């Protein structure tokens, strides 16, 4: 095997296994299915070692998805190239509706060799950790919104309509406190819905505070602060943009 040759390796990943396909570097070179391996790091390392024995430069790729970036980091750590590609930008042949792990791996290897895949930006471990924290806050915010919807739907079913200007104010809270029903079961439901809202609000406040505190030690903290200089952009908007997009280079007009 020529020491200067290349292999393009497509990986179709799932929770428990990885389907592996290999394309020779030549334009019309062979594309073949290598096999299925366990998703465990030890199995990945063994597969990489077997391919590396051929003396080729290895180019790995797999689709961005729920399995995250640990596979990328492992392959990079082993000294090889790896791309995480955008699933929505993978070229699809018209009428090609049959999807199997094997076919997808072979397709990835072929397209990677042809240069037709679009890589996504891979955050470092610290950036990903802050992203996880911000997304946890988003989940908490959704939880608060849903808890409020449950209470509003319950009250509406029983003709309890708040006549004030806006809900979830102190005035609204006092209105909720005086609501009662003849049947004890419905009073229990009311109390539980109100408690769920209070618990969700506490959780949201706690995570918001933790996001704010994380900015002081994060390398992208100054970027978050800079975005807040724009009108209407507060902390959560700025940090959400940065964790999802990263730092956006600004062009300077001559």
N, C-alpha and C positions, 0 to 999 in steps of 0.2 A: 504494500500500500504506500502510495506517495505521501511523504510526510507533510506536503503542502496541501493535500486534498481536504475537502470539507464534507461534513455530514450535517444535514438539517433534520432535526428530530422533532416530530409532532407528538404532543402529549395530550391525550383526552383524559381529564382528571375527574374523579369522583371521590366520595368520602372514603371508600375502602380500597379502590384500585385505580391504576393508571394504565391506559392503553397506549402503547408506544409504537410509532411508525418512523421509519428512517428513509430519507431521500439522499441519494448520492449527489455530490456537488455539481457534477456536470449537468448541463441544461436538460438533456434528454436521458439523464441517468436513471437508474432503477429506483422506484419507490416501493417499499415493501413493509409489511407489518412485522414488527419485531416481537410483539407479544404483550401479554397483560402482566403487570407486577402489582404487588401490594403498595399501598400509598404510604407505608411506613418509611421513615427516613433511611433505615438500613437497606431496604430493598431498592430505593432510589439510588443510593450511593453505589450499590452493587451494579445496577444497570448502567450508570454513568461510567463506572470503571471498565465494564466490558466493552462499551463503545469506544472509550478512550484508548484501549489497547491497540486499536487499528492505526493509531498515529495520526488521526484526522483532527482538524479543528471542528469542535462541536458547537452547533447553534440550536439551542432548544427553544421551544415556544409552547404556550398553552393559553387557553382562553381565560380571561378574567371571570371570576365567579365566586361562589360561596367558600371555596377552599382557600381563598386568600393568597398571601404572598410568601408563605413559608417555603414552598417548593422553589420559587424564584430565588430566595435568599440562600437556600441550600446549594443550588446549582452554581450560583455566582460564587459562593464560598468555596466550591470545589474547583474554581478557576475556569469555568466555561461561560459562554455567552447564553443569555436567556432573555426572551421577550414575553411579556404578558400582553396578549392581544385583545382588542375590543371585539366582542362577539357580534355586535350589531354592524360592524364594518367588514366582516368576513365575506368575500364574494361567494355568491351562491349560484349554481347553475339552474336555469329555468327548468322546472319540473322535477328537480332533485329533492324529493320529499322523504326519502328513506334515510333515516338516521340511526347509525349504530356506533358504538364506541370505536370499533375498528375503522369504519369508514371515515369517521371524524378525525381520527389520529392521522390516517393516511392523507386526508385532504389538508390538514394543517401542515404536515411535512412538505407537501408539494407546493402549497401556497407560500410557505416561508422561504423556500428555495427561490421561488419566482419573485420574491420581494413584494407580494401583494397583500401583506398583512399590516395592520396599523397597531402599533404598540401603544399601551396606556402608560401614564406616568405611575411609577411605583414609589410610594412614600417610604421613608426610612422607618425604623421601628418606633422611634419617639413620635414622629408625625402620626403614624398609625394609631398609637396609644391615645394621643390627644383627639384624633378623629373618633375613636371608639367612645371617648368620654362625651364628646359633643353629640354623637348619635344617641347615646344613652339619655342625654338631656332631651333630645327630640322625642324619644319614646315616652319619657315622662310627661312632656307637654301634650302629646297625643292622648296619654292616659287621663290627664286632667280634663281635656276637652271631651272625651268620651264619658267620663264620670258626670260631667255637667249635663251632657245630652240625656243621659239616663234619668237624671232627676227631673229635667225639664219635661221629658216625655211622660214620666209618671204623673207629674202635677197636671199636665195638659189633659191627660185622660180623665182626670177627676175635676176638671173645670177650675183648677187653681191657676189663675193667670196673673202674673205680676204686672201691675199697672205703672210702675215707675219708668224712669227714662232708660236706665241701663241695668242689666243684671250683674251679679257678682261684685256689688259694691257693699259698703257697710249697711246702707239702707235696705238693700236686698237681703242681706244676711239677717237683719232684724225681722223682715217680713217672713223669711223661712222659719225663724225661731218660733213664731206664733201659729204656724200651720199645725193642724191636728185633724185626726179622722176618728170616726165612731168606732171602727173596727181596730182592735189592738194590732192585728197583723199589718195593717197599712201604716200605722205609726212606726212599727219596727222597720218597714221598708223605707219610710221617709228618713228615719234616723240613720240607717245604714248608708243610704245614698249620700246624705250630708257628710257622714264620716268618711266615706270614700273620697269625696271631693277634698276634704281637709287633708287627708293622708296624701293624696296625689299632689296637692299644692305644696306640702312640706317637702316631698321628694323632689319636686321641680325646683324649689328654692335652694335645696341642698346641692343639687347638681349644678345649678347656675353659679352658685358660689364657688364650687370646685373648678368649674371651667375658668372663672375669673382668676382664681389663684394659680392655675396651671400656666397662665400667660407669663408670669414673672420669671419662670425658669425655662421657657420654651424658646428655641432659637428663632421661631417665626413670630414671637410676641411683638417685636417692633413693627412687623408688617401688619399685624392685626391692629395695632395702635394707629398706624398710618392710614389705614382704610377708614377708621373712625373719624378722621378729619373731614371726610366727605359729609355733606349735609344729609341727614336722615339715616346715617349708618351707625348703629349702636354696636355694642360689644358682640352680642350673639350673632347678628347679621354678619359682622366682619369675620369672626372666628369661624363661622360655618362656611363662608366663602373660601377662606384660606385652607381649612382642613380638606375641603373637597377638590379645590382647584390648585392650591399651592400659590406660590408667588408669581404674579403675572408681570412679565417684563414690560416696561413702559417705553414706547418709542419717543425719542426726543426730536422735535422738529428742528431743522437747521435754521 
